[in-house]
Amino acid sequence: MRVNKITIAALAVVAGLSLTACQNDDDATSHGDSSAAPASSSPNGGSGSGGSAQGAAKDSAGKNPGEGQGTIAGTGSDKDGVIDKCRTDELEVTATDNTIGGDPGGTVVVEFTNGGGRDCAISGYAGVDLKTSAGALSAKRTGEQASPTVLKDGESVAFGITYPINDSGGSGVRITGLVVTPPDETKSVSLDWPGAATLPVTDGSGSPVKVGPIGSAGQAG
């Protein structure tokens, strides 16, 4: 009987050791799984979350972040069907008298001819200033609707300038020159004034000189 008790006790000890070993293995496995899980992302949104964010950005924008956003048509060329505006240096500017006998006022027509070797867009009002013996006199816009115009290479477009005739019998205000600035430009062109030599003296309440929009040759008023 003593031998059997010793054997049973020994078996119990072995069984206990085996159970402890199994528990230790399970704990080790459990700890290994929990420590590996956070490796797929960092607390600050590292490579895992960053990859997802980049994917979302690409899907929403249709391109990767940082890709080019397209280009704007440059001066002197047409790109992606966009026609750039006409530049002062590309335009030949001329002015001629277009006064018709019997009209109450005088008319000067200013013509822009495209010599830039490409099509260009022009619309709106040109800047018009008369040089006079009393100082610079800026023309006032008529307020007519301006239509966009595509000016092909070699083609021309014109606008009209109207002004009062000096029939007062006095010397009036002498006109010494004409300064024209194409629409949306800052560079001007100086021309000889082809119209009447003088303007009537005004009370200074407003400019008596009117300018029409591009394409209104002889129609300003």
C-alpha positions as CSV (number, residue, x, y, z in Angstrom):
1,M,0.0,0.0,0.0
2,R,2.8,2.4,0.8
3,V,4.3,1.9,-2.7
4,N,0.9,2.6,-4.3
5,K,0.5,5.8,-2.2
6,I,3.9,7.0,-3.3
7,T,3.1,6.2,-6.9
8,I,-0.2,8.0,-6.8
9,A,1.4,11.0,-5.1
10,A,4.2,11.1,-7.8
11,L,1.6,11.0,-10.5
12,A,-0.3,13.9,-8.9
13,V,2.9,16.0,-8.8
14,V,3.6,15.2,-12.5
15,A,0.0,16.0,-13.4
16,G,0.3,19.3,-11.5
17,L,3.5,20.2,-13.3
18,S,2.0,19.4,-16.7
19,L,-1.1,21.5,-15.9
20,T,1.1,24.5,-14.9
21,A,3.2,24.1,-18.0
22,C,0.1,24.2,-20.2
23,Q,-1.2,27.3,-18.4
24,N,2.2,29.0,-18.9
25,D,2.2,28.2,-22.6
26,D,-1.4,29.5,-23.0
27,D,-0.5,32.7,-21.2
28,A,2.6,33.2,-23.3
29,T,0.5,32.7,-26.5
30,S,-2.1,35.1,-25.2
31,H,0.5,37.8,-24.4
32,G,2.2,37.3,-27.7
33,D,-1.1,38.0,-29.6
34,S,-2.0,41.1,-27.6
35,S,1.4,42.7,-28.1
36,A,1.4,42.1,-31.8
37,A,-2.0,43.6,-32.5
38,P,-1.0,47.4,-32.2
39,A,1.9,46.9,-34.6
40,S,-0.4,47.5,-37.6
41,S,-0.9,51.2,-36.6
42,S,0.9,53.8,-34.5
43,P,-0.7,56.1,-31.9
44,N,-0.2,59.1,-34.3
45,G,-1.6,57.5,-37.4
46,G,1.5,55.9,-38.8
47,S,2.0,53.8,-41.9
48,G,-1.2,51.8,-41.5
49,S,-3.6,54.8,-41.2
50,G,-1.4,56.9,-43.4
51,G,-1.8,54.4,-46.2
52,S,-5.6,54.5,-45.8
53,A,-5.7,58.3,-45.8
54,Q,-3.6,58.5,-48.9
55,G,-5.9,56.1,-50.6
56,A,-8.9,58.1,-49.6
57,A,-7.3,61.3,-50.9
58,K,-6.5,59.7,-54.2
59,D,-10.1,58.4,-54.6
60,S,-11.7,61.8,-53.7
61,A,-9.4,63.9,-55.8
62,G,-9.0,61.5,-58.6
63,K,-5.2,61.8,-58.4
64,N,-2.4,61.4,-55.9
65,P,-1.8,64.2,-53.5
66,G,0.8,66.6,-54.9
67,E,0.0,65.8,-58.6
68,G,-0.1,68.8,-60.9
69,Q,-3.4,70.8,-61.1
70,G,-3.2,71.6,-64.8
71,T,-1.7,74.6,-66.5
72,I,-3.1,78.0,-67.6
73,A,-2.6,79.0,-71.2
74,G,0.6,81.0,-71.5
75,T,1.2,84.1,-73.4
76,G,1.7,83.6,-77.1
77,S,0.2,80.1,-77.3
78,D,-3.1,78.3,-77.0
79,K,-3.3,75.3,-74.7
80,D,-6.1,72.9,-73.8
81,G,-8.4,75.0,-76.0
82,V,-8.0,78.2,-74.0
83,I,-7.2,81.3,-76.0
84,D,-5.1,83.9,-74.1
85,K,-5.9,87.6,-74.2
86,C,-4.4,89.9,-76.8
87,R,-1.3,91.7,-75.6
88,T,-0.4,95.3,-76.4
89,D,2.9,94.2,-78.1
90,E,1.0,91.9,-80.4
91,L,-1.5,94.6,-81.6
92,E,-1.0,97.2,-84.3
93,V,-3.0,100.2,-83.2
94,T,-4.2,102.9,-85.6
95,A,-6.7,105.8,-85.3
96,T,-8.6,107.5,-88.2
97,D,-11.2,110.2,-88.4
98,N,-14.6,108.8,-89.1
99,T,-16.7,111.9,-88.7
100,I,-19.7,112.1,-91.0
101,G,-20.9,115.5,-92.2
102,G,-24.0,116.6,-90.5
103,D,-23.4,114.6,-87.3
104,P,-23.6,116.7,-84.1
105,G,-20.3,115.4,-82.9
106,G,-17.0,114.0,-84.2
107,T,-16.0,110.4,-84.4
108,V,-12.5,108.7,-84.3
109,V,-12.2,105.0,-84.9
110,V,-9.4,103.1,-83.3
111,E,-8.5,99.8,-84.8
112,F,-6.6,96.8,-83.3
113,T,-4.9,94.5,-85.8
114,N,-3.6,91.2,-84.5
115,G,0.0,90.7,-85.5
116,G,1.1,88.3,-82.8
117,G,1.2,85.1,-85.0
118,R,-1.6,83.5,-83.0
119,D,-5.3,83.9,-82.2
120,C,-6.1,86.0,-79.1
121,A,-9.1,87.1,-77.2
122,I,-10.2,90.7,-76.7
123,S,-13.3,92.2,-75.1
124,G,-14.5,95.0,-73.0
125,Y,-13.4,98.6,-73.2
126,A,-10.0,100.1,-74.1
127,G,-8.6,102.9,-72.0
128,V,-8.7,106.2,-73.9
129,D,-7.0,109.4,-72.8
130,L,-6.7,112.6,-74.9
131,K,-3.7,114.8,-74.4
132,T,-4.8,118.4,-74.4
133,S,-3.5,121.8,-73.6
134,A,-5.4,121.7,-70.4
135,G,-4.0,118.3,-69.3
136,A,-5.0,114.7,-69.8
137,L,-8.7,114.0,-70.5
138,S,-10.0,110.4,-70.0
139,A,-12.9,109.2,-72.1
140,K,-16.0,108.0,-70.4
141,R,-17.5,104.5,-71.3
142,T,-20.8,104.5,-73.1
143,G,-22.1,101.6,-71.0
144,E,-22.9,99.4,-74.1
145,Q,-22.6,95.7,-73.6
146,A,-19.2,94.4,-74.6
147,S,-19.1,91.1,-76.5
148,P,-16.0,88.7,-76.3
149,T,-14.1,88.6,-79.6
150,V,-11.5,86.0,-80.8
151,L,-9.1,88.0,-83.0
152,K,-7.4,85.6,-85.5
153,D,-3.9,86.4,-86.6
154,G,-4.0,89.2,-89.1
155,E,-7.6,90.2,-88.4
156,S,-8.8,93.6,-87.0
157,V,-11.4,94.9,-84.6
158,A,-12.3,98.5,-83.9
159,F,-14.1,100.8,-81.5
160,G,-15.4,104.3,-81.7
161,I,-14.6,107.5,-79.8
162,T,-17.1,110.4,-80.0
163,Y,-16.5,114.0,-78.9
164,P,-18.2,117.3,-79.2
165,I,-17.3,119.7,-82.1
166,N,-16.0,123.1,-81.0
167,D,-18.4,125.5,-82.7
168,S,-18.2,128.1,-80.0
169,G,-16.1,130.4,-82.1
170,G,-13.4,130.4,-79.4
171,S,-10.1,128.7,-79.4
172,G,-11.3,125.9,-77.2
173,V,-9.1,123.2,-75.7
174,R,-6.4,122.0,-78.1
175,I,-5.9,118.2,-78.5
176,T,-2.3,117.2,-78.9
177,G,-2.4,113.4,-78.8
178,L,-4.2,110.2,-78.1
179,V,-3.2,107.4,-75.7
180,V,-4.9,104.0,-76.0
181,T,-4.6,101.0,-73.6
182,P,-6.0,97.7,-74.8
183,P,-8.5,95.9,-72.5
184,D,-6.9,94.1,-69.5
185,E,-3.5,95.6,-70.3
186,T,-1.3,98.2,-68.6
187,K,1.0,99.1,-71.5
188,S,-0.3,102.0,-73.6
189,V,0.2,103.2,-77.2
190,S,0.6,106.9,-78.0
191,L,-1.0,108.0,-81.4
192,D,-1.5,111.2,-83.3
193,W,-5.0,112.6,-82.9
194,P,-6.8,112.4,-86.3
195,G,-10.0,114.3,-85.4
196,A,-10.8,118.0,-84.9
197,A,-8.0,120.1,-83.5
198,T,-10.0,121.4,-80.5
199,L,-12.7,120.6,-78.0
200,P,-15.2,123.2,-76.6
201,V,-14.4,124.4,-73.1
202,T,-16.6,122.7,-70.6
203,D,-17.6,123.4,-67.0
204,G,-15.7,120.4,-65.8
205,S,-18.8,118.5,-64.7
206,G,-17.8,115.4,-66.7
207,S,-15.8,114.2,-69.7
208,P,-17.4,115.2,-73.1
209,V,-15.4,112.4,-74.8
210,K,-17.1,108.9,-75.0
211,V,-15.6,105.5,-75.8
212,G,-17.5,102.5,-77.0
213,P,-16.7,98.8,-76.4
214,I,-14.5,96.7,-78.6
215,G,-16.4,96.0,-81.8
216,S,-18.4,99.2,-81.7
217,A,-16.5,101.1,-84.5
218,G,-18.3,104.3,-85.2
219,Q,-21.2,103.4,-82.8
220,A,-20.0,105.0,-79.7
221,G,-22.2,107.8,-78.5
